[in-house]
Amino acid sequence: MNRLRVGIIGAGNISGIYCENLTKFPSIDLIAISDVDEPKAAAQAEKHAIRSMSVDDLLASNEIDLILNITIPKAHGEVALQALNAGKHVYNEKPLAISREDCKKMLAIAATKGLRVGCAPDTFLGAGHQRVRELIDSGLIGVPVAVHGYMTSRGVESWHPNPEFFYKPGAGPMLDMGPYYLTAFVNMFGPIQRLASMTRTTFDERTITSEPLKGQIIKVETPTTFVTALQFAGGVVGQLTTSFDTHSFPGQPNIVVYGSEGTLVVPDPNSFNGWNESSSKIILRDGKGDEHIYLSDLPFKANSRGVGILDMAHAIAEGRDHRASGALAFHVLDTMLAAIESSDESKFIAPSTQPNRPALIGVEEFPDERGLMG
Ligand SMILES: NC(=O)c1ccc[n+]([C@@H]2O[C@H](COP(=O)([O-])OP(=O)(O)OC[C@H]3O[C@@H](n4cnc5c(N)ncnc54)[C@H](O)[C@@H]3O)[C@@H](O)[C@H]2O)c1
């Protein structure tokens, strides 16, 4: 198969792990990186022995098949549309965009031009959640009944070097962290049929305590705690709490799946197989109160950001659907925007999008890459 030639737009915090992984995958040729901040792109390019280009040159280059768009959320839509209009496939960091209109435009242009749209997160393709999906599909917990997700943190201004965007429309705990949970939920149970949400903003301002912007004040312009009730088209019901106002505690589960024959505690969906040996365990409590531990022996255990692009490379070559798809990410955005609207309007909302569950990764897939990431 031809190697998929990738160019990156956005040389910020998350670009390092993408450069590291994409330069390892034999099916991918990472050509260049760009950023509006050109020295930043040049520094990242030097570190990973790739080229740096201006954003315009990268968009125009005929050496690039797919643009990895890892700009900030409010730029995701515009940059992706530029990439598609330049005749390139695109893979966005999450969320796909911050408006439904931009998502619709992206998917329409891609369909007209025969291009692909992909989107993070791809953590559901990791060893942990692929194994969880196998276990649920095997009937281990009987009929899946309910799911609870918890993402509680006190915010990002203590560690992110440039945390302002997290408190603006297009981010907040739902649009920033919700994609991991909602994508994992759709992978397990299929699309969300309706939801009702309540939100609050606990602090109007945030003081940055990380370097280099220590002491600067951020004006908060998006809700910072969400409690959302969900009903899936397949019948499962659930709730998701996402918060930048609170603290988690040691042992707090990220996701608990309740079935008629047992309860499953599953790894953090913002990881490929948990963060350490203990958090990679999938724990079943059966109906008799006994505990059973399942570990995953599937590929992509380490931080495998970019496996969604690897899957796109193979899907394009094989003419099949790719898994971390624009349709899935549009549904996730549609659901997250509905969570804000539901709270504002005090009513249930039904997302208009209903994608299929992505297929499980088969044992014969990615022969050259499945051993590379643990
Ligand atoms: N940092 C993380 O841990 C993390 C983890 C997972 C996903 N993400 C996602 O990755 C994306 C980037 O996050 P980050 O932490 O790297 O942010 P960042 O602020 O560190 O970097 C973003 C970069 O994009 C550049 N940029 C912004 N608009 C641009 C445009 N129109 N054209 C070209 N360049 C542009 C900025 O100059 C900056 O260098 C976000 O969508 C975020 O949600 C981040």
The ligand as an SDF file (V2000), in Angstrom:
LIG
                    3D

 44 48  0  0  0  0  0  0  0  0999 V2000
   -2.6570   19.4490   25.3180 N   0  0  0  0  0  0  0  0  0  0  0  0
   -3.2520   18.2840   25.5050 C   0  0  0  0  0  0  0  0  0  0  0  0
   -2.9460   17.5320   26.4640 O   0  0  0  0  0  0  0  0  0  0  0  0
   -4.2970   17.8090   24.5280 C   0  0  0  0  0  0  0  0  0  0  0  0
   -4.6760   16.4890   24.6160 C   0  0  0  0  0  0  0  0  0  0  0  0
   -5.5730   16.0070   23.7080 C   0  0  0  0  0  0  0  0  0  0  0  0
   -6.0960   16.8260   22.7440 C   0  0  0  0  0  0  0  0  0  0  0  0
   -5.7340   18.1300   22.6800 N   0  0  0  0  0  0  0  0  0  0  0  0
   -6.3500   18.9650   21.6280 C   0  0  0  0  0  0  0  0  0  0  0  0
   -5.3430   19.3230   20.7080 O   0  0  0  0  0  0  0  0  0  0  0  0
   -5.5950   20.6220   20.1820 C   0  0  0  0  0  0  0  0  0  0  0  0
   -4.3930   21.4800   20.4300 C   0  0  0  0  0  0  0  0  0  0  0  0
   -4.1440   21.5220   21.8040 O   0  0  0  0  0  0  0  0  0  0  0  0
   -2.7460   22.0040   22.3680 P   0  0  0  0  0  0  0  0  0  0  0  0
   -2.7750   21.7000   23.8090 O   0  0  0  0  0  0  0  0  0  0  0  0
   -1.6170   21.4820   21.5200 O   0  0  0  0  0  0  0  0  0  0  0  0
   -2.9210   23.6030   22.1420 O   0  0  0  0  0  0  0  0  0  0  0  0
   -1.7830   24.7090   22.0410 P   0  0  0  0  0  0  0  0  0  0  0  0
   -2.4310   26.0000   22.3310 O   0  0  0  0  0  0  0  0  0  0  0  0
   -0.5890   24.2940   22.8520 O   0  0  0  0  0  0  0  0  0  0  0  0
   -1.3540   24.6490   20.4880 O   0  0  0  0  0  0  0  0  0  0  0  0
   -2.1920   25.0200   19.4210 C   0  0  0  0  0  0  0  0  0  0  0  0
   -1.3170   25.5560   18.2910 C   0  0  0  0  0  0  0  0  0  0  0  0
   -2.1490   25.8540   17.1700 O   0  0  0  0  0  0  0  0  0  0  0  0
   -1.6700   27.0560   16.5750 C   0  0  0  0  0  0  0  0  0  0  0  0
   -2.7830   27.6580   15.8180 N   0  0  0  0  0  0  0  0  0  0  0  0
   -3.9400   28.1720   16.3170 C   0  0  0  0  0  0  0  0  0  0  0  0
   -4.7320   28.5750   15.3150 N   0  0  0  0  0  0  0  0  0  0  0  0
   -4.0800   28.2980   14.1540 C   0  0  0  0  0  0  0  0  0  0  0  0
   -4.3900   28.4690   12.7780 C   0  0  0  0  0  0  0  0  0  0  0  0
   -5.5520   29.0140   12.3900 N   0  0  0  0  0  0  0  0  0  0  0  0
   -3.4910   28.0580   11.8510 N   0  0  0  0  0  0  0  0  0  0  0  0
   -2.3090   27.4980   12.2410 C   0  0  0  0  0  0  0  0  0  0  0  0
   -1.9420   27.3260   13.5280 N   0  0  0  0  0  0  0  0  0  0  0  0
   -2.8350   27.7050   14.4840 C   0  0  0  0  0  0  0  0  0  0  0  0
   -1.2170   27.8940   17.7520 C   0  0  0  0  0  0  0  0  0  0  0  0
   -0.2810   28.8960   17.3380 O   0  0  0  0  0  0  0  0  0  0  0  0
   -0.5870   26.8400   18.6590 C   0  0  0  0  0  0  0  0  0  0  0  0
    0.7840   26.6760   18.4370 O   0  0  0  0  0  0  0  0  0  0  0  0
   -6.8700   21.1280   20.8850 C   0  0  0  0  0  0  0  0  0  0  0  0
   -7.9700   20.8680   20.0630 O   0  0  0  0  0  0  0  0  0  0  0  0
   -6.9600   20.2440   22.1310 C   0  0  0  0  0  0  0  0  0  0  0  0
   -8.3070   20.0500   22.5150 O   0  0  0  0  0  0  0  0  0  0  0  0
   -4.8180   18.6250   23.5300 C   0  0  0  0  0  0  0  0  0  0  0  0
  1  2  1  0
  2  3  2  0
  2  4  1  0
  4  5  1  0
  4 44  2  0
  5  6  2  0
  6  7  1  0
  7  8  2  0
  8  9  1  0
  8 44  1  0
  9 10  1  0
  9 42  1  0
 10 11  1  0
 11 12  1  0
 11 40  1  0
 12 13  1  0
 13 14  1  0
 14 15  2  0
 14 16  1  0
 14 17  1  0
 17 18  1  0
 18 19  2  0
 18 20  1  0
 18 21  1  0
 21 22  1  0
 22 23  1  0
 23 24  1  0
 23 38  1  0
 24 25  1  0
 25 26  1  0
 25 36  1  0
 26 27  1  0
 26 35  1  0
 27 28  2  0
 28 29  1  0
 29 30  1  0
 29 35  2  0
 30 31  1  0
 30 32  2  0
 32 33  1  0
 33 34  2  0
 34 35  1  0
 36 37  1  0
 36 38  1  0
 38 39  1  0
 40 41  1  0
 40 42  1  0
 42 43  1  0
M  CHG  2   8   1  16  -1
M  END
$$$$
